[in-house]
Amino acid sequence: MSKHSEPSLIRLARENEAGSPDPQPLDLGERVRELRKARDWTLEQAAKQAGLARSTLSKIENGQMSPTYDALKKLAIGLEISVPQLFTPADGDQITGRFAVTKAGEGQAHATATYEHDLLAGTLTKKNMLPYRASIRARSMDEFDGWVRHDGEEFLYVLTGVIRLYTEFYEPIDLRRGDSAYYDAAMGHNVVSISEEDATILWVTSL
């Protein structure tokens, strides 16, 4: 994706995330043991459920052998999960307590020629999405240097005024207060105000 076409606010957020430490490699044996114990199964019970020898399962859990794909499939079926889930760290049951409040007027301002952004939840790092409020200054497509496009998906919700959403593959659509749109952000897109005042929208972009 071209850095030129990616909004600077999103580019900055992604660069900040890129500077975060990389996650540690997953220990498959530890993951299998964790899944087994979460079901309160003994080695014998889990091995029987998966159709594997107890010794084989023990060696997998202790990192003494690398399972074949066939063994991985049996393990996944026995544990009633998909094969990719064997390699996915368990975090669904872990409550991180992450929390951020942004009071009105306290967002981190970031202005461009066409939009005026207020970054929300700016105190949180390693976010999976970037929420921000935007005032739409632009009144015409001529004010943009081509399409805006970036990786991920995007959701917008109109707070005040009326906007016109232009997209690369669809006809322009007018959206008013309470209307929303969800779209592939790699598809070219631009937003202009068509109300007398600058429209304001809530934008949420995946990172």
QUIDA-V267784 format. One record per residue. N is the residue number from 1. RES is the residue in one letter. PSI is psi in whole degrees, 0 to 359 (none if undefined). D_LAST is the distance of its C-alpha to the last C-alpha in whole Angstrom. Layout:
BEGIN
n=N res=RES psi=PSI d_last=D_LAST
n=N res=RES psi=PSI d_last=D_LAST
END
This chain:
BEGIN
n=1 res=M psi=132 d_last=13
n=2 res=S psi=131 d_last=16
n=3 res=K psi=331 d_last=15
n=4 res=H psi=322 d_last=17
n=5 res=S psi=349 d_last=16
n=6 res=E psi=127 d_last=12
n=7 res=P psi=139 d_last=13
n=8 res=S psi=326 d_last=13
n=9 res=L psi=316 d_last=11
n=10 res=I psi=321 d_last=8
n=11 res=R psi=317 d_last=10
n=12 res=L psi=318 d_last=11
n=13 res=A psi=318 d_last=8
n=14 res=R psi=324 d_last=7
n=15 res=E psi=323 d_last=10
n=16 res=N psi=319 d_last=11
n=17 res=E psi=324 d_last=9
n=18 res=A psi=337 d_last=10
n=19 res=G psi=355 d_last=14
n=20 res=S psi=151 d_last=13
n=21 res=P psi=142 d_last=16
n=22 res=D psi=145 d_last=15
n=23 res=P psi=152 d_last=16
n=24 res=Q psi=147 d_last=20
n=25 res=P psi=145 d_last=21
n=26 res=L psi=136 d_last=22
n=27 res=D psi=107 d_last=26
n=28 res=L psi=316 d_last=27
n=29 res=G psi=316 d_last=30
n=30 res=E psi=322 d_last=29
n=31 res=R psi=316 d_last=27
n=32 res=V psi=316 d_last=29
n=33 res=R psi=319 d_last=32
n=34 res=E psi=316 d_last=29
n=35 res=L psi=320 d_last=29
n=36 res=R psi=313 d_last=33
n=37 res=K psi=331 d_last=33
n=38 res=A psi=335 d_last=31
n=39 res=R psi=1 d_last=34
n=40 res=D psi=40 d_last=36
n=41 res=W psi=146 d_last=38
n=42 res=T psi=170 d_last=40
n=43 res=L psi=318 d_last=40
n=44 res=E psi=315 d_last=43
n=45 res=Q psi=315 d_last=41
n=46 res=A psi=319 d_last=38
n=47 res=A psi=318 d_last=39
n=48 res=K psi=318 d_last=42
n=49 res=Q psi=323 d_last=39
n=50 res=A psi=350 d_last=37
n=51 res=G psi=33 d_last=40
n=52 res=L psi=159 d_last=40
n=53 res=A psi=146 d_last=43
n=54 res=R psi=320 d_last=42
n=55 res=S psi=324 d_last=43
n=56 res=T psi=313 d_last=40
n=57 res=L psi=320 d_last=38
n=58 res=S psi=318 d_last=39
n=59 res=K psi=323 d_last=38
n=60 res=I psi=313 d_last=35
n=61 res=E psi=328 d_last=34
n=62 res=N psi=8 d_last=36
n=63 res=G psi=25 d_last=34
n=64 res=Q psi=356 d_last=37
n=65 res=M psi=151 d_last=36
n=66 res=S psi=118 d_last=33
n=67 res=P psi=148 d_last=34
n=68 res=T psi=168 d_last=34
n=69 res=Y psi=325 d_last=32
n=70 res=D psi=320 d_last=35
n=71 res=A psi=322 d_last=35
n=72 res=L psi=319 d_last=31
n=73 res=K psi=318 d_last=31
n=74 res=K psi=319 d_last=34
n=75 res=L psi=314 d_last=32
n=76 res=A psi=316 d_last=30
n=77 res=I psi=317 d_last=32
n=78 res=G psi=324 d_last=34
n=79 res=L psi=357 d_last=31
n=80 res=E psi=45 d_last=30
n=81 res=I psi=176 d_last=27
n=82 res=S psi=160 d_last=25
n=83 res=V psi=315 d_last=25
n=84 res=P psi=329 d_last=22
n=85 res=Q psi=340 d_last=22
n=86 res=L psi=335 d_last=24
n=87 res=F psi=12 d_last=22
n=88 res=T psi=121 d_last=19
n=89 res=P psi=141 d_last=19
n=90 res=A psi=118 d_last=21
n=91 res=D psi=354 d_last=19
n=92 res=G psi=330 d_last=19
n=93 res=D psi=0 d_last=22
n=94 res=Q psi=124 d_last=21
n=95 res=I psi=115 d_last=21
n=96 res=T psi=337 d_last=19
n=97 res=G psi=15 d_last=20
n=98 res=R psi=136 d_last=17
n=99 res=F psi=136 d_last=18
n=100 res=A psi=138 d_last=18
n=101 res=V psi=132 d_last=20
n=102 res=T psi=109 d_last=19
n=103 res=K psi=159 d_last=23
n=104 res=A psi=131 d_last=24
n=105 res=G psi=358 d_last=24
n=106 res=E psi=5 d_last=22
n=107 res=G psi=155 d_last=19
n=108 res=Q psi=113 d_last=18
n=109 res=A psi=140 d_last=19
n=110 res=H psi=103 d_last=18
n=111 res=A psi=145 d_last=20
n=112 res=T psi=179 d_last=20
n=113 res=A psi=334 d_last=23
n=114 res=T psi=333 d_last=22
n=115 res=Y psi=152 d_last=20
n=116 res=E psi=109 d_last=20
n=117 res=H psi=146 d_last=17
n=118 res=D psi=108 d_last=17
n=119 res=L psi=131 d_last=14
n=120 res=L psi=154 d_last=14
n=121 res=A psi=39 d_last=14
n=122 res=G psi=344 d_last=14
n=123 res=T psi=345 d_last=16
n=124 res=L psi=138 d_last=13
n=125 res=T psi=168 d_last=11
n=126 res=K psi=42 d_last=9
n=127 res=K psi=154 d_last=7
n=128 res=N psi=349 d_last=5
n=129 res=M psi=155 d_last=5
n=130 res=L psi=108 d_last=7
n=131 res=P psi=137 d_last=10
n=132 res=Y psi=150 d_last=13
n=133 res=R psi=140 d_last=16
n=134 res=A psi=136 d_last=18
n=135 res=S psi=128 d_last=21
n=136 res=I psi=106 d_last=22
n=137 res=R psi=326 d_last=24
n=138 res=A psi=142 d_last=25
n=139 res=R psi=354 d_last=28
n=140 res=S psi=151 d_last=28
n=141 res=M psi=337 d_last=26
n=142 res=D psi=343 d_last=28
n=143 res=E psi=352 d_last=26
n=144 res=F psi=148 d_last=23
n=145 res=D psi=67 d_last=23
n=146 res=G psi=190 d_last=22
n=147 res=W psi=145 d_last=19
n=148 res=V psi=133 d_last=16
n=149 res=R psi=147 d_last=13
n=150 res=H psi=167 d_last=10
n=151 res=D psi=158 d_last=8
n=152 res=G psi=195 d_last=7
n=153 res=E psi=163 d_last=8
n=154 res=E psi=145 d_last=10
n=155 res=F psi=135 d_last=12
n=156 res=L psi=147 d_last=15
n=157 res=Y psi=126 d_last=18
n=158 res=V psi=123 d_last=21
n=159 res=L psi=313 d_last=23
n=160 res=T psi=158 d_last=26
n=161 res=G psi=195 d_last=27
n=162 res=V psi=134 d_last=27
n=163 res=I psi=162 d_last=24
n=164 res=R psi=121 d_last=24
n=165 res=L psi=117 d_last=21
n=166 res=Y psi=134 d_last=22
n=167 res=T psi=157 d_last=20
n=168 res=E psi=327 d_last=21
n=169 res=F psi=0 d_last=23
n=170 res=Y psi=162 d_last=24
n=171 res=E psi=148 d_last=26
n=172 res=P psi=146 d_last=25
n=173 res=I psi=137 d_last=25
n=174 res=D psi=134 d_last=26
n=175 res=L psi=135 d_last=25
n=176 res=R psi=178 d_last=26
n=177 res=R psi=127 d_last=26
n=178 res=G psi=345 d_last=25
n=179 res=D psi=158 d_last=23
n=180 res=S psi=166 d_last=20
n=181 res=A psi=147 d_last=18
n=182 res=Y psi=129 d_last=15
n=183 res=Y psi=164 d_last=14
n=184 res=D psi=115 d_last=13
n=185 res=A psi=348 d_last=11
n=186 res=A psi=343 d_last=12
n=187 res=M psi=133 d_last=16
n=188 res=G psi=137 d_last=17
n=189 res=H psi=147 d_last=17
n=190 res=N psi=153 d_last=19
n=191 res=V psi=134 d_last=20
n=192 res=V psi=155 d_last=23
n=193 res=S psi=137 d_last=26
n=194 res=I psi=4 d_last=29
n=195 res=S psi=165 d_last=30
n=196 res=E psi=318 d_last=33
n=197 res=E psi=162 d_last=30
n=198 res=D psi=126 d_last=27
n=199 res=A psi=154 d_last=25
n=200 res=T psi=141 d_last=22
n=201 res=I psi=157 d_last=19
n=202 res=L psi=126 d_last=16
n=203 res=W psi=137 d_last=13
n=204 res=V psi=121 d_last=10
n=205 res=T psi=134 d_last=6
n=206 res=S psi=146 d_last=4
n=207 res=L psi=none d_last=0
END
